[in-house]
Amino acid sequence: MTRMLRCDVAVIGAGTAGLAAERAARSNGASTLLIDPHFNGTTCANVGCMPSKLLIAASHAAHAARSTAMFGITVSGIDVDGKAVMQRVRNERDRFARLTRESIADIPARIRLRGRASFIAPDSLELDDGRQIEARNIIIATGSRPFVPQQFAKLGRCLLTNENIFDLEDLPRRLAVVGSGPIGLELAQAMARLGVEVTLFDRNDRLGGIRCDKVHAALKRIIESDLALQLGVDLEAEPTDDGAHLSWSGAASGDADFDHVLVATGRPPNLDSLGLAAAGLELDDNGVPLHDRNTMQCGDSRIFLAGDVADDLPLLHEASQDGAIAGRNAVAYPASMQADRFPPFSITFTSPPVARIGQSEEDGVITGTADFSDQGRARVEGCNQGVLTLYAAAPDGRLIGADLCTPAGEHLAHMLAWAIQQGQTASQLLEMPYYHPTIEEGLKQALRTICAATPIDLPQNQDRGDPAGV
């Protein structure tokens, strides 16, 4: 006899979004069930944010050791122990993952269901062990997975994605990285600075989704100083006895052998096994349920999305907010609470960091650019490279977006994201205190450009031709 379980809100997936959704639903009085095949922790802890930053931190240390001569300091005998580097990455990664698993274990056992769920009706799920769940509302938070184009699938053991690269016992000697999005850029530069011979490939001619030509040019120069860059090319791959042979054509042509090929060509949502046909949802061209990003509700159904599976902004802070919104609205159904979403905001942890925030120049706005090649504090620290461009709306110069590749970029990006979310103008931000000498002072050049293009807000009875106001 099939065992039927019932709840107010069933959440499929126990990653960042799913955990936030379950927490929000339960804290608002709903009975919940959280379904996951593994309960192994979050993507961030296991194969994403944290292990990648561990590798990047090691690359910073190696690069700093090689860059002391400008300060009159000689460091000799620098040696990168690849096995030790990767062992620390795994040790610390495993610690982060263990802590996330322990936090999941704090959820009452009666709520956690181990298994794979699929829809058998819009309000019903079946697990792979035969158990069935009837839920008043359902939240899909099944995350995403690496996409491997067909020409690389045959590479076997030398094929890497972000889900297995951190398990390497040693650093490779020659690494091809396919894809110049955040994962590709971060890991390509980190590996290069750890002494790996890296070539970064992409079919497109744009790195990291940067919109501003000046910022992109600065990023391209920086990346090319660390590794070989091949943009605008198509790739063919063949396995060899000890790796892979790649050949490319397009903007350039060539071929080379590599020990490993890291494929970082995107992460499509995990939807294939959910039986969405039984859910009765309308899907977009990519098979993702159509949904309202401000409520995370799919049409007028009782089904909600959260996190990477929504295929909107695959970022941890967005996944967490998605989950909170979906969990709250699942409890409130049929009422719907519209959430104020964050401005689009992403950081790529290259050196220097790259950030993209809000709207861009394509929206017909005022722009201001700052070049950090001669910025005071950046020169002091020997990291004087990069460009920042701000976007502001006329007529008041309200900040609406930014592209940047600058020293301390992750911190400047947070300042700007907060200012944009609060609706601040360039003149308001320029009136804030800037301690000297700091990297933050580098914002002033861009802010002043925007202020110069913005009319002064005069009292109603005063204009530029009547200074007395009478």
N, C-alpha and C positions, 0 to 999 in steps of 0.2 A: 504494500500500500504506500502510495506517494505521501511523503511528509510535507504538509503545507505550513509555512511560516507566514506570519502577518506582521506588518508594521506600518507606521505612518510614512516614514521616509527610508527608502533603500538607497544606499550609495554604492556604486560599482567602482572600485578602485581606491586603494589606501595610500596614494601619494600625497603630495602637498595639498592639492585641491580637494581630494576626497576626504582627507583628515579634517580640513577646514570646514567642509560642507557638513560632515557628520557632527562635528563639534557645534556648529551654528544651529543645526536642526535640534540636537538634543538639548542644548541650553535654552532653546525656545519652547521646550515642553513636549517635543515629538518623541515617539518611540522610533528607534532607528536600528538598522542592520547595515553593517559595513562589510562588503564582500571583496575579497582579493585572493588570488591564487597562491601568494607567497607571504605577504606581510613582511617583506624583506627590507623595508625602509624606503626612502624617497629616491627619485632619480638624482636629485641634487647631491645627496650624501654618497650614493653608490657610484655613479658614473658621470656626474655632471659638475656642478659648481665647485664642490670641495676638492675632489682629486685633481681637477684641472688646475685649481689655484695652488695646490701643493707642488705640482710640476712647474708652474710659473714662478713660484717663490724660489725654487731651486735655480731656475734660469736667471732670476734677478741676482742671486748670490754669485753665480759664475760670471755674469756680465760685470757686476761691480768689481770683482776681483781683477778683471782684465782692464778696467777703466780707471786705474788709480794714477796713471802717469801724469795726467793733466794737473793733478794736485801736488806733483813733486814727490810722489810716493811710489816706490818700486816694490812690486810683489812678484816673487819668482816661484817657479815650480808649481804653477796652478795645474791641478789634475782633477778631472771630473770622474768620479767613481760611479759609473752608470748603475751598477747593481745596488749600491748604497742609496743612490737617488731614488730608484724605483722602489726599494724596500721601504724607505720613509713614506713615499706616496701611499703604498699599500697599508702600512701600519696606521697612519693617521686617517686614511679613508675608512679603514675597518672600524676605527674608534668612532668616527662620526656616524657611520651606518649603525653601529651597535647602539649608540645613544638614541637614534631615531626609532630603532626597533623597541628599545625599552620604553619610549614614550607611547608607542602604539600598544604595548603590552599593558599600559595603564588603563586602556579602554576596557570596560567590563567584558569578560569572556563571552557572555551570552549575546553580545552585539557583534562580535567578530566571526564571520563565516568564511572559512577557507574554501575556495573553489572558483571556477570560471562561470560567469553568468551570461545568459542570453535571454532575449525577450521571447515569450510565447504569447503575449498579449500586451496592449499598451500599459496595463497595470500589473503584469505578472512576469516573473523571471523563473528560469530553471537553471540550477547548478549542474555541473558535469557529474555530480554523484547522484543525481535524480531528485534532490530536494527542490521544492518549489516555493516561491515567495510571492505573496500578494501584497502590494504596497500601494498606499494612497497616492504617493508621489515617488518618482525615481530620479536619481541624479547620476549621470554618466560622467565619470572622472577617471577614465582608463589610460590617460597619458598618451605618449607617442613612442615611436621606435625609429632607429636609424634607417634611412633609405639607401639601398645599394643598387646603383644602376646595373643593368644586365651585364655590361662588358667587364665588370669587376667581380661578379658573383663567382666566377670560376677560379679565382686566385687562391682559394683555400687558406692555408695557415698564414700566409703573408698578408691577408686582408685584415685591416683593422678598422674599427669604428670607435666612437667614444665609449662604447660598452665593453671593449676588451683591451684597449690600448694601455690602460693602467695596470693590467696584469702582466705586461712584459717584464721579464726578469732583468733585462739589461737594456740600455739605450741602443737603438739600431745604429748602424754606420751610415746608411743611406735611406732616406725616407721621402716618399712622394706623398703629398697632401692634396687631395682632390676636393675643391670647394673652399671659397674664400669668405664664407660667412663667419660668425663669431667663433664657432668651434674650430674651423680650419685655421683662421688667423692666429688664435691664441696658441694652439698646440704647435703650429708650424714655427712660430717665432720662438716659443719656449724650447722646442727641440733644437733649433738652430743655435740658440745661445748656450745650450748644453754641449755643443760640439758635434751635433749630428749634421750631416750633409743633406740639406732639405731643399726640395723643389716644390713650390706651391702652384697648382694648376686651377684654372677656372675657365669655363666657356664664355663667361661674361668679361667685360673689361672694367668692372667696378668692384672695389673691395669693401666689404663690411656694410653695404647698404648706405654708405655716406652719400648725401645729396649734394653738398656744396663742392664745386670743382676745386676750390683752393684747399679745403680740408682734405679732399681725396688725394690731391697731388702731394701734400705733405705726408699723408699716411703711406702712399706708395713709395716715396723716397725712403722712408724709415724702414719699411718692410724689406725693400730691395737691398738695404745695407746689411741685412742679416742672412738673406737666403736668395735663391734663384726664383724668379717670378715669371710665370708663363700665363698671361691672360689672353682671352679671346681664342682659345684653342680647343679642338676636339681630341679626345684621347682614345687609344686602343691599348688593350692590356693582354699580355700573355704570361702564364705562369712559367717560371724557370725552376731549376733544381734548388736554388737557394733564394728565391724571391720572385720578382716579377720584372718583365721587360715592358716598358711603356713607350709608345710612339705617339707623337702629337703633330697636328697640322692646323693651319688657320692663320692667325696673326704672325705666327712663327712655326717652324717645323723642326723636329729633332727626335731623338730617341735616347733612352738610357735605362740602365738596370738599377733596381732598388731592392733593398732587403724587405721592406714592408711598404704597403700602400694604405694610407689612412683615408677613408672615404667619409667626407663630411659634407654631404650634398642634401641635407635637410632631414627632418624628422616628421613623417606623416602621422596622423592620429591613429590610435589603436581602436578601430571600429569593426574590423572584418568579422570577428567571432561573435558579435552582439546580436545578430539576427534582427537587424533594424527594420526589416520588412514587416515583422510582426508588431513593431511599435507604432506603425502607421504615421511615421514622420516624413515631412517633406525634406529632401536632401538637396544640397547644392551640387555643382558640377564635380566636386571632389568627394562626394559621398558623405559630407558632414551635415548633420541636421541643421536646418535653418533656425536661427535663434536670435533673440534680442540681447545684445551685449549688456544692456543696462539692467536686465532682470535675469539673464541666463536661461530664460524659458524658451522651449522649442514651440514656436507657434502659439496656439492656445491650449496645448496639451498639458498633461501633468508631469512631463519629462523635462529635465533641466540638464545643462552641460556645465562643466567646470574644468579649468586647467588646459593643458596642451591639447586635449582631445577636441576642444572648441576651435582649434586652428586659427586663433586670433593673434594673440601675443604670447608666445611660449616662453614666459619668464616667471620666476618663482613668485615675485611679489604680485604679479597679475593672477597667477594660479591661486594664491592664498585669498585674494580679494574675490575672484570668481567663486571659490568655494563658500565663502561667507555669504555672498549674495544669493547663490543657488540654495544653500541650506535655509536661509531666512525666508526666501520666497516659496520654497517647497512647503514650509510650515504654514505660511500665510495664504496659500492657494485657497480660493480663486482670486483673492486680493493680490495685487502686484505692487511691490515697492521698487521704484526706479532709483538706482544707485548713481551717485556722482563718481564716474570713473577717473582714475589717474590720467594725467597726460601720458601719451605713449612715451616710453622711457626705457632705453636699453644701453648697456655698457658692455664693451668688449675689452677684456683685460690684457690687451697688448701693452707694450712699453714704448711710448706713453699710451695711456688708455684712450679708447675711442668711445664716443657717446653720441647718441641720436635721440633728440627729444622733440616731441610735439610736431608742429607744422613746419613747412619749409618755404623756401623762396618761390616755389612753384605756385604758392597761393597768392602771389602778387603783393608782397609785403616789403617793408623797409628792412634792410640788412646792415649789419655792422660786423667787421672782421678784425680780429687781433692776431698778430703774428708773434709767436713766443721765441723767435730766434734771438731776439735782443732783450728779452724781458729780464729785469734785474735779478730777481731771486733765482730764476731758472739758470741764468749764467753763473751765479754763485755756486749752484749745485751741479753744474756741468750737464744739465739736461735741457738746454735751451733749443728746443725744436718743437715744431707743431703749430697748428693754426686753429682758431676758434671762430665760428660765424654764428651770430645771433639773428633771429628773425622776430620782427615786431609788427604789430598791426597799426595802420594809420587810423585816425589822425593823432592818437595820444601816445603812440610808441609802446603800447602794451605788449610785453614779451609773449610770444606764442610758440617758440621753438628754438632749437640750436643743433648744430653739428660741430663736433670738436674732436681734435686729436692733440692733446696738450699734456704737459707735466701736471700731476695731481688731477688728471681729468675726471676720475671717479668722484672727487670731492667737489670740483667746480660743477659737474653735471648735477649733483644733488642740489646744490644751491640754486641752479637755474631751474630745475624741475619744480622745486618748491615755489620759486618766484612765479613761474608760469601758472602753477595750480592756484596760486593766490591772486592772480590777475595783476601782478605788479607791472609798472611801466619801467622803461629804461631809466628815466630820471629818478624814480623812487629808489631803484636799486643803486644808482650812482650816489645817492645821498646817504647810503649806509656807510658805517665806518670801515675803512680798509687799513689794516695794520701794515706798517712798512718795516722791512721788506718781506713781502709774501707773494706767492703765486697768484693769490686772489686779485692782486692789483692788476694783473694782466687782463681782467675783464673790462677795465676802464676804457681802453681804446675802442672796443666794439660798442660799449654803451654810449660813449660820447658821439660816435658816428650816428647812431640812431637818434640821439637827442638833437643833433644838428639838423636832422631831416624832419624833426617834429615841431610843429608850430607851438609857440608859447601859449599856455592857457591863461588868458587875461581875464580880469573881472568883466562882467557883462557890460558895464558902462565905460569900459576903457578899451581903446585899440591903439595900435602902434603910432597912429597919427595924432593922438590926443593924450600925451603923457600926464596931463593934469587930471584927466578923467572928468572934465566938465564940458 
